[in-house]
Amino acid sequence: MRLGLPSVPYLSIAANLSRLRPPGRLFRITASYQAKRPLSFLRTMSDDELPGLDATPANGQRIKHDNVIYTTVKEGLAHILVPEQKDAKEGQEVQQVFYNPIQQFNRDLTVLAMNAYGKEKMQQKQAASKARSGKFAEKKRKRKEQAQSERPAKSPKLGENASDEVITESAVAPTDSEMPDAKEAELAIPEQEKESEAPTNNNVEGTNEKKSPALEFTILDALSASGLRALRYAHEIPFLTTVTSNDLLKVATESIQRNAIHNGLADKINVSHDDALAHMYSVVVKELRKRSGRTGKAVVATDKYDVIDLDPYGSAAPFLDAAVQAIRDDGGLLCVTCTDSGVWASNGYPEKCYALYGGVPVKGWYSHEVGLRIILHSIETAAAKYGLAIEPLLSLSVDYYVRVFVRVTRSPAMVKFQGGKNMMVYSCGGGCGAWTTQLLMKNKPAPNKKGSGIFYKHGFTKAPTAPPLCDHCGSVTHLAGPMYAGRIHDPGFVQKVIDEANEASPEIYGTLARVKGMLYTALEEFLPSPQEAEAQKESGKAGKLVKKKVTEAELAAIDPYPFYFYPAQVAGLMNCQSPPEAHLKGALKGLGYRVTRSHCKAGSIKTDAPWSVIFHVFREWVRQKAPVKEANIKEGSLAWRLLRLGEKQGGTEAPKEDDPVSKIKEVIFDEELGREEVKQKLVRYQMNPKENWGPMSRATGK
């Protein structure tokens, strides 16, 4: 084992759990590298002398509760209780509550992302609360001044003109019907803020200072299983008020309750034994009933969650409709994990992918990014029907699953742009692997009548953008999608998560090295289009604001370079030696194109160079550096067509005028130009920490 690898925390967790053989069969962790140590190693005291749930949690500690002995396993600041198994054989333990230590990277990343999101969200809530309180105080001051101005200078004597006295009282105390803004102001302030605004009686100095409103930040862990996520959120997110830990299995909720008590978090964790869909829809129904009796602009205190975390075993598709409705629509954070990569990242089950996510996957080496975009499209369509727009903040393909963080906002104006941010893909999956994108609609800017600005029209787009046969190799192309065509990361949000990671402790976040590497790689993926670069320079002319400093130009922006290619695969298609990464990047940079990598796959390249230029660079590599034996290449084969060996026999075909290859005079494989400046060592891609590593078996508890 080498120190510094992100797999170290996985090994430590597995080593702790490998010593356990619980009769309750709660968890299963097996690995070939685990050191076999006798159970008596942990038994330093008799079972009757073991402490209970009220003992201070510690890693490796043995606890006895309800005649069951547990051992504590620590991750982050949380401790979970694992029942010991005495009768289970090595490798035959069965989980009743699902827990996978390999997902620690997912949990570490999520805590950091929630902290980055929550700090900004709490600042927004604080500003909104102060604005509401100030508005209410201003109305109260105006009413007081109005009442004083209408009050007579001298009160009439008793017994003189009683009718005038009655009129004066009514003038001094106007009714609610005369001041409609009073009711509106009362409704605009939630109950917790009203209580905090009441003057306190125990003020020593007798001042009229008021308590600041109690701001809430709530999280729903909809499919909680062992409850480890909820425990970590409650421990590691300082501004969190409550986290609801929900699971359908009774044995799971009992485990969550034990862990919450043992961690001293019973006041922060609400344990819910319910179906995830039923729980989320119940929140929606309660919200609708509260709003049905209100009219006007009255603000209703909401029970919706600031953050909803969906981390199911398999697909999250069945839970998306309920989740987008149960989350706050003023910018709530939706976190989604999908582990069914065999559906959205392969060509084996296109019918199932379409049934679950509403899109068809692609056959190709870039299938994992296609899967990301199909899942984002599924979330987007689930939200759009309710007037909700999504903004992807961070979207990652990690190992055998994807993890996406999206912001949900109610804005019909933003929803109008989403038709032009989805696309189909013409993929040469059986040939050279090239692709061509086809937008479903277009968001076209047009000058307004005054000529002082622009507005966007939403209309149809021309089709098709590609012929039936591939332009580069002549193979048949296949259709994939629809899928999300916009940016999958928000660079500003990614930078905030990086800042959180830089301040985090490696002792708490065991996979911190890999988290940083993945975040920096995602940040480097951003290649702004010429329109985006111009909009950044002239931000004032980019269009009117639609929602909270989001311009129309930003809403209409798509990712013009959505996928990556794998140089080793392209070289294999041409039957040639693969060029070194630095040489290939140097050649593309020398031609004026930008080059970066994708977080999805090690050795991948993302570039704004068109496919015709990429294939031309590889042909030049063969000609200059790594010649192939043309006699061994069959005439008419894929390599024969890509190398254009037929043109040598029948003459060179004149390049098209709009083909960028026609403007290339020379390709130079400049290794120094392609070599990246190493500013810091990063763990960008994970090595499997053990054999048969993956999502593990489904839990069997009831």
Salt bridges, closest charged atoms under 4 A:
ASP47 OD1 - ARG62 NH2 3.49
ASP48 OD1 - LYS64 NZ 3.46
ASP66 OD2 - HIS65 NE2 3.26
GLU75 OE2 - ARG107 NE 2.59
GLU75 OE2 - ARG232 NH1 3.01
GLU84 OE1 - ARG43 NH2 3.81
GLU84 OE2 - ARG62 NE 2.87
GLU90 OE1 - ARG21 NH2 3.59
ASP108 OD1 - ARG232 NH1 2.61
GLU120 OE1 - LYS496 NZ 2.76
GLU138 OE2 - ARG141 NH2 2.38
GLU145 OE2 - ARG141 NH1 2.45
GLU186 OE1 - LYS194 NZ 3.66
GLU191 OE2 - LYS194 NZ 3.86
GLU193 OE2 - ARG132 NH2 2.65
GLU236 OE2 - ARG232 NE 2.97
GLU287 OE2 - ARG291 NH2 3.34
ASP303 OD2 - LYS286 NZ 3.19
ASP303 OD2 - LYS290 NZ 3.63
ASP306 OD1 - LYS125 NZ 2.77
ASP306 OD1 - ARG328 NE 3.61
ASP309 OD2 - ARG229 NH1 3.25
ASP309 OD1 - ARG403 NH2 2.97
ASP311 OD2 - ARG229 NE 3.04
ASP329 OD2 - ARG410 NE 2.70
ASP330 OD1 - LYS121 NZ 3.47
ASP330 OD2 - ARG328 NH2 2.80
GLU369 OE2 - ARG373 NH2 3.37
GLU369 OE2 - LYS606 NZ 3.33
GLU391 OE1 - ARG407 NH1 3.75
ASP399 OD1 - ARG514 NH2 2.89
GLU500 OE2 - LYS119 NZ 2.73
GLU524 OE1 - ARG597 NH1 3.44
GLU524 OE1 - ARG684 NH1 3.27
GLU525 OE1 - HIS489 NE2 3.01
GLU525 OE2 - HIS599 ND1 2.62
GLU532 OE1 - ARG487 NH2 2.47
ASP559 OD2 - ARG373 NH2 2.94
ASP559 OD1 - ARG487 NH1 3.17
GLU581 OE2 - LYS585 NZ 2.79
ASP608 OD2 - ARG594 NE 3.06
GLU620 OE1 - ARG623 NH2 2.63
GLU630 OE2 - LYS648 NZ 2.89
GLU647 OE2 - ARG644 NE 3.70
GLU671 OE1 - HIS583 NE2 3.73
GLU671 OE2 - ARG675 NH2 2.47
GLU676 OE2 - LYS585 NZ 2.88
GLU676 OE1 - ARG597 NH2 3.20
